[in-house]
């Protein structure tokens, strides 16, 4: 493994432009081609951005770099962005040892309906080719239930009541396991989240039109499973002694 560290010194008032460009054009190319984002940070004056990427080898990095240089959409967006960076530094790092950090990520998403049966969908900046159910990564110390409440509200402004879990999906390529909840609208007004979602709305979904909205097959499968849901049990607990934190029981909603 090698790591690339980029440090950008930017005009503070253009931070949002840089964030949008990164999420829309830089991040998707890297992720689709096997790179991993270790982290992206900005200092307290919004004048410096630090980005660290992980590649399997120098050849892997060079291959992705060539794809970026030859991507017409990326180059056009760069030209439209104009002069934002004051200067940039780049260097490569190697790990001093293997620390066996967790190799799998746990995420949640929600099939959320309103009183009319419409489904809540979002469009993310870094997956702009498809709509999808709102959701995201479970943070350390969170229950799955807490995570889905937080993620739906952060991405859409909507608070929800949950019915249960409709499916578990494992992406072996990038090491992400996703747990899908079904729930219903409780309160709030739909709104986008800066740097994350470009569209948020409730809409009718049927088995006939779902492909026009959710174009990525892995997201479409999850929504179809949730549409005709049979809920599975879920329990969050602490031990020493055992303490039940929350539980959803098995419910067969559709025959």
Buried (B, 14 or more C-beta within 10 A) or exposed (E): EBBBBBBBEBBEEBBEBBBBBBBBBBBBBBBEEBBBBEEBEBEEEBBBBBBBBBBEEEEBBEBBEEBBEEBEEBEEBBEEBEEBEEEEEEEEEEEEEEEEEEEEEBBBBBBBBEEEEBBBBBBBBBBBEBBBBBBBEBEEEBBBBBBBBBBBBEBBBBEBEBBBBBBEBEEEEEEBBBBBBBBBBEEEEBEBBEBBBBEBBBEEBEEEEBEEBBBEEEBBBBBBBBBEBBBBEBEBEEEEEEEEEEEBEEEEEEE
